[in-house]
Amino acid sequence: IDVEYFAQAAAATGTPTETLEAEDLADLLRSVVTRHGSSVEDLICNADGTLVPWVLVDVNGTLVRDPARRFAEGDRVRFISPISGG
């Protein structure tokens, strides 16, 4: 799965893009926590791998929240976190 991170999510992971293997959204979130640890907890997902409510997940142009949403080879997932500033 090609994964893109925007705004604070990119800062937390230390990269704007990466490729990960995952069968579904829940699996992808667990992979993100395993790979990036506490830097993504509470920003993208909780320690248990559940998505936080303020992050948008775009899969091939469609917003998803269902942890059972399955992926196909070549899917592109974007994590869009809130942007702060003033």
VMD Tcl script that builds the backbone (N, CA, C; Angstrom):
set m [mol new atoms 258]
animate dup $m
set s [atomselect $m all]
$s set {name element resname resid chain x y z} {
  {N N ILE 1 A 0.849 -1.167 0.000}
  {CA C ILE 1 A 0.000 0.000 0.000}
  {C C ILE 1 A 0.895 1.231 0.000}
  {N N ASP 2 A 0.656 2.164 -0.885}
  {CA C ASP 2 A 1.369 3.438 -0.868}
  {C C ASP 2 A 0.659 4.348 0.116}
  {N N VAL 3 A 1.407 4.845 1.093}
  {CA C VAL 3 A 0.840 5.656 2.157}
  {C C VAL 3 A 1.435 7.055 2.084}
  {N N GLU 4 A 0.568 8.058 2.166}
  {CA C GLU 4 A 1.003 9.449 2.202}
  {C C GLU 4 A 0.519 10.074 3.499}
  {N N TYR 5 A 1.371 10.909 4.086}
  {CA C TYR 5 A 1.030 11.613 5.317}
  {C C TYR 5 A 1.084 13.109 5.042}
  {N N PHE 6 A 0.111 13.826 5.573}
  {CA C PHE 6 A 0.059 15.272 5.376}
  {C C PHE 6 A 0.112 15.982 6.725}
  {N N ALA 7 A 0.591 17.215 6.702}
  {CA C ALA 7 A 0.609 18.116 7.863}
  {C C ALA 7 A 1.305 17.456 9.051}
  {N N GLN 8 A 0.647 17.460 10.211}
  {CA C GLN 8 A 1.256 16.934 11.426}
  {C C GLN 8 A 1.566 15.445 11.318}
  {N N ALA 9 A 0.804 14.713 10.526}
  {CA C ALA 9 A 1.054 13.279 10.351}
  {C C ALA 9 A 2.409 13.054 9.686}
  {N N ALA 10 A 2.766 13.879 8.721}
  {CA C ALA 10 A 4.071 13.766 8.073}
  {C C ALA 10 A 5.195 14.088 9.055}
  {N N ALA 11 A 4.968 15.097 9.887}
  {CA C ALA 11 A 5.976 15.448 10.889}
  {C C ALA 11 A 6.144 14.324 11.910}
  {N N ALA 12 A 5.043 13.710 12.320}
  {CA C ALA 12 A 5.094 12.648 13.324}
  {C C ALA 12 A 5.794 11.397 12.815}
  {N N THR 13 A 5.582 11.067 11.551}
  {CA C THR 13 A 6.207 9.868 10.994}
  {C C THR 13 A 7.615 10.140 10.488}
  {N N GLY 14 A 7.919 11.396 10.243}
  {CA C GLY 14 A 9.230 11.741 9.724}
  {C C GLY 14 A 9.368 11.534 8.237}
  {N N THR 15 A 8.249 11.276 7.562}
  {CA C THR 15 A 8.275 11.060 6.119}
  {C C THR 15 A 6.926 11.424 5.513}
  {N N PRO 16 A 6.906 11.962 4.312}
  {CA C PRO 16 A 5.620 12.239 3.677}
  {C C PRO 16 A 5.022 11.015 2.984}
  {N N THR 17 A 5.861 10.017 2.675}
  {CA C THR 17 A 5.367 8.824 1.988}
  {C C THR 17 A 6.149 7.591 2.429}
  {N N GLU 18 A 5.486 6.449 2.320}
  {CA C GLU 18 A 6.150 5.166 2.532}
  {C C GLU 18 A 5.253 4.074 1.973}
  {N N THR 19 A 5.806 2.895 1.823}
  {CA C THR 19 A 5.053 1.747 1.342}
  {C C THR 19 A 4.980 0.722 2.469}
  {N N LEU 20 A 3.759 0.283 2.771}
  {CA C LEU 20 A 3.539 -0.695 3.833}
  {C C LEU 20 A 2.655 -1.814 3.307}
  {N N GLU 21 A 2.727 -2.966 3.946}
  {CA C GLU 21 A 1.840 -4.068 3.603}
  {C C GLU 21 A 0.713 -4.112 4.621}
  {N N ALA 22 A -0.519 -4.227 4.139}
  {CA C ALA 22 A -1.682 -4.308 5.018}
  {C C ALA 22 A -2.851 -4.890 4.250}
  {N N GLU 23 A -3.653 -5.695 4.947}
  {CA C GLU 23 A -4.842 -6.266 4.333}
  {C C GLU 23 A -6.034 -5.333 4.429}
  {N N ASP 24 A -6.111 -4.580 5.542}
  {CA C ASP 24 A -7.244 -3.688 5.748}
  {C C ASP 24 A -6.778 -2.483 6.563}
  {N N LEU 25 A -7.698 -1.548 6.815}
  {CA C LEU 25 A -7.334 -0.327 7.517}
  {C C LEU 25 A -6.832 -0.616 8.929}
  {N N ALA 26 A -7.462 -1.534 9.639}
  {CA C ALA 26 A -7.010 -1.876 10.993}
  {C C ALA 26 A -5.578 -2.397 10.968}
  {N N ASP 27 A -5.271 -3.233 10.006}
  {CA C ASP 27 A -3.919 -3.782 9.852}
  {C C ASP 27 A -2.927 -2.667 9.527}
  {N N LEU 28 A -3.322 -1.740 8.684}
  {CA C LEU 28 A -2.458 -0.616 8.333}
  {C C LEU 28 A -2.184 0.263 9.552}
  {N N LEU 29 A -3.208 0.537 10.342}
  {CA C LEU 29 A -3.014 1.355 11.536}
  {C C LEU 29 A -2.067 0.678 12.519}
  {N N ARG 30 A -2.190 -0.632 12.697}
  {CA C ARG 30 A -1.255 -1.358 13.565}
  {C C ARG 30 A 0.170 -1.253 13.030}
  {N N SER 31 A 0.326 -1.343 11.716}
  {CA C SER 31 A 1.651 -1.223 11.105}
  {C C SER 31 A 2.254 0.156 11.329}
  {N N VAL 32 A 1.410 1.185 11.218}
  {CA C VAL 32 A 1.881 2.556 11.436}
  {C C VAL 32 A 2.359 2.732 12.883}
  {N N VAL 33 A 1.585 2.204 13.848}
  {CA C VAL 33 A 1.979 2.305 15.260}
  {C C VAL 33 A 3.268 1.517 15.509}
  {N N THR 34 A 3.357 0.324 14.950}
  {CA C THR 34 A 4.557 -0.499 15.135}
  {C C THR 34 A 5.777 0.194 14.558}
  {N N ARG 35 A 5.626 0.776 13.399}
  {CA C ARG 35 A 6.756 1.405 12.712}
  {C C ARG 35 A 7.165 2.740 13.330}
  {N N HIS 36 A 6.195 3.541 13.759}
  {CA C HIS 36 A 6.501 4.901 14.198}
  {C C HIS 36 A 6.284 5.132 15.695}
  {N N GLY 37 A 5.725 4.175 16.385}
  {CA C GLY 37 A 5.590 4.228 17.837}
  {C C GLY 37 A 4.828 5.413 18.370}
  {N N SER 38 A 5.319 5.925 19.471}
  {CA C SER 38 A 4.596 6.957 20.207}
  {C C SER 38 A 4.452 8.267 19.440}
  {N N SER 39 A 5.251 8.467 18.403}
  {CA C SER 39 A 5.139 9.721 17.652}
  {C C SER 39 A 3.801 9.852 16.936}
  {N N VAL 40 A 3.161 8.723 16.624}
  {CA C VAL 40 A 1.870 8.787 15.925}
  {C C VAL 40 A 0.677 8.558 16.845}
  {N N GLU 41 A 0.934 8.036 18.035}
  {CA C GLU 41 A -0.164 7.793 18.961}
  {C C GLU 41 A -0.843 9.110 19.314}
  {N N ASP 42 A -2.135 9.088 19.350}
  {CA C ASP 42 A -2.992 10.237 19.636}
  {C C ASP 42 A -3.015 11.265 18.505}
  {N N LEU 43 A -2.173 11.127 17.502}
  {CA C LEU 43 A -2.208 12.031 16.356}
  {C C LEU 43 A -2.912 11.351 15.185}
  {N N ILE 44 A -2.528 10.111 14.901}
  {CA C ILE 44 A -3.150 9.347 13.821}
  {C C ILE 44 A -4.036 8.243 14.406}
  {N N CYS 45 A -3.477 7.517 15.348}
  {CA C CYS 45 A -4.230 6.426 15.947}
  {C C CYS 45 A -3.802 6.218 17.394}
  {N N ASN 46 A -4.647 5.527 18.124}
  {CA C ASN 46 A -4.365 5.229 19.510}
  {C C ASN 46 A -3.389 4.059 19.615}
  {N N ALA 47 A -2.865 3.805 20.801}
  {CA C ALA 47 A -1.908 2.722 21.015}
  {C C ALA 47 A -2.478 1.366 20.611}
  {N N ASP 48 A -3.805 1.213 20.695}
  {CA C ASP 48 A -4.431 -0.048 20.312}
  {C C ASP 48 A -4.678 -0.147 18.804}
  {N N GLY 49 A -4.286 0.883 18.062}
  {CA C GLY 49 A -4.415 0.849 16.613}
  {C C GLY 49 A -5.731 1.349 16.071}
  {N N THR 50 A -6.550 1.987 16.891}
  {CA C THR 50 A -7.804 2.546 16.390}
  {C C THR 50 A -7.584 3.981 15.923}
  {N N LEU 51 A -8.250 4.334 14.869}
  {CA C LEU 51 A -8.124 5.655 14.265}
  {C C LEU 51 A -8.711 6.724 15.186}
  {N N VAL 52 A -8.001 7.832 15.351}
  {CA C VAL 52 A -8.548 8.942 16.134}
  {C C VAL 52 A -9.586 9.674 15.274}
  {N N PRO 53 A -10.587 10.304 15.913}
  {CA C PRO 53 A -11.695 10.884 15.144}
  {C C PRO 53 A -11.345 12.084 14.280}
  {N N TRP 54 A -10.265 12.783 14.559}
  {CA C TRP 54 A -9.968 14.013 13.824}
  {C C TRP 54 A -9.061 13.799 12.615}
  {N N VAL 55 A -8.656 12.577 12.338}
  {CA C VAL 55 A -7.824 12.297 11.169}
  {C C VAL 55 A -8.706 11.760 10.044}
  {N N LEU 56 A -8.501 12.299 8.850}
  {CA C LEU 56 A -9.195 11.804 7.666}
  {C C LEU 56 A -8.325 10.764 6.984}
  {N N VAL 57 A -8.952 9.696 6.518}
  {CA C VAL 57 A -8.243 8.667 5.765}
  {C C VAL 57 A -8.879 8.591 4.389}
  {N N ASP 58 A -8.084 8.896 3.388}
  {CA C ASP 58 A -8.522 8.887 2.000}
  {C C ASP 58 A -7.910 7.661 1.326}
  {N N VAL 59 A -8.761 6.814 0.758}
  {CA C VAL 59 A -8.288 5.648 0.012}
  {C C VAL 59 A -8.729 5.827 -1.431}
  {N N ASN 60 A -7.787 6.092 -2.290}
  {CA C ASN 60 A -8.068 6.272 -3.720}
  {C C ASN 60 A -9.158 7.305 -3.984}
  {N N GLY 61 A -9.166 8.376 -3.178}
  {CA C GLY 61 A -10.114 9.455 -3.400}
  {C C GLY 61 A -11.420 9.345 -2.632}
  {N N THR 62 A -11.566 8.312 -1.810}
  {CA C THR 62 A -12.773 8.127 -1.012}
  {C C THR 62 A -12.408 8.127 0.465}
  {N N LEU 63 A -13.117 8.932 1.263}
  {CA C LEU 63 A -12.866 8.950 2.700}
  {C C LEU 63 A -13.424 7.685 3.328}
  {N N VAL 64 A -12.612 7.051 4.188}
  {CA C VAL 64 A -13.030 5.822 4.861}
  {C C VAL 64 A -12.730 5.914 6.351}
  {N N ARG 65 A -13.505 5.185 7.150}
  {CA C ARG 65 A -13.266 5.074 8.590}
  {C C ARG 65 A -13.404 3.624 9.035}
  {N N ASP 66 A -13.959 2.781 8.203}
  {CA C ASP 66 A -14.216 1.395 8.561}
  {C C ASP 66 A -12.905 0.628 8.693}
  {N N PRO 67 A -12.586 0.122 9.891}
  {CA C PRO 67 A -11.324 -0.592 10.073}
  {C C PRO 67 A -11.254 -1.874 9.247}
  {N N ALA 68 A -12.399 -2.384 8.816}
  {CA C ALA 68 A -12.423 -3.606 8.010}
  {C C ALA 68 A -12.277 -3.322 6.519}
  {N N ARG 69 A -12.121 -2.053 6.135}
  {CA C ARG 69 A -11.969 -1.691 4.710}
  {C C ARG 69 A -10.731 -2.370 4.151}
  {N N ARG 70 A -10.942 -3.303 3.231}
  {CA C ARG 70 A -9.843 -4.089 2.647}
  {C C ARG 70 A -9.145 -3.296 1.553}
  {N N PHE 71 A -7.872 -3.603 1.382}
  {CA C PHE 71 A -7.059 -2.955 0.361}
  {C C PHE 71 A -6.751 -3.914 -0.768}
  {N N ALA 72 A -6.512 -3.341 -1.924}
  {CA C ALA 72 A -6.054 -4.090 -3.088}
  {C C ALA 72 A -4.660 -3.585 -3.443}
  {N N GLU 73 A -3.925 -4.395 -4.139}
  {CA C GLU 73 A -2.588 -3.986 -4.566}
  {C C GLU 73 A -2.683 -2.694 -5.369}
  {N N GLY 74 A -1.809 -1.754 -5.046}
  {CA C GLY 74 A -1.789 -0.487 -5.753}
  {C C GLY 74 A -2.641 0.599 -5.133}
  {N N ASP 75 A -3.373 0.274 -4.060}
  {CA C ASP 75 A -4.164 1.303 -3.392}
  {C C ASP 75 A -3.264 2.392 -2.825}
  {N N ARG 76 A -3.793 3.607 -2.781}
  {CA C ARG 76 A -3.072 4.740 -2.184}
  {C C ARG 76 A -3.894 5.263 -1.019}
  {N N VAL 77 A -3.270 5.310 0.137}
  {CA C VAL 77 A -3.929 5.755 1.367}
  {C C VAL 77 A -3.273 7.053 1.810}
  {N N ARG 78 A -4.108 8.017 2.127}
  {CA C ARG 78 A -3.606 9.314 2.616}
  {C C ARG 78 A -4.156 9.578 4.013}
  {N N PHE 79 A -3.250 9.872 4.945}
  {CA C PHE 79 A -3.645 10.283 6.295}
  {C C PHE 79 A -3.555 11.788 6.346}
  {N N ILE 80 A -4.681 12.424 6.598}
  {CA C ILE 80 A -4.732 13.881 6.610}
  {C C ILE 80 A -5.095 14.319 8.031}
  {N N SER 81 A -4.119 14.905 8.708}
  {CA C SER 81 A -4.351 15.341 10.087}
  {C C SER 81 A -4.664 16.828 10.097}
  {N N PRO 82 A -5.215 17.304 11.213}
  {CA C PRO 82 A -5.558 18.720 11.310}
  {C C PRO 82 A -4.314 19.607 11.138}
  {N N ILE 83 A -4.536 20.756 10.565}
  {CA C ILE 83 A -3.457 21.735 10.405}
  {C C ILE 83 A -3.713 22.849 11.407}
  {N N SER 84 A -2.694 23.160 12.173}
  {CA C SER 84 A -2.869 24.255 13.137}
  {C C SER 84 A -1.915 25.382 12.780}
  {N N GLY 85 A -2.224 26.508 13.264}
  {CA C GLY 85 A -1.377 27.675 12.990}
  {C C GLY 85 A -2.196 28.929 13.173}
  {N N GLY 86 A -1.583 30.040 12.906}
  {CA C GLY 86 A -2.371 31.237 13.115}
  {C C GLY 86 A -1.771 32.453 12.550}
}
mol reanalyze $m
mol bondsrecalc $m
mol representation Tube
mol addrep $m
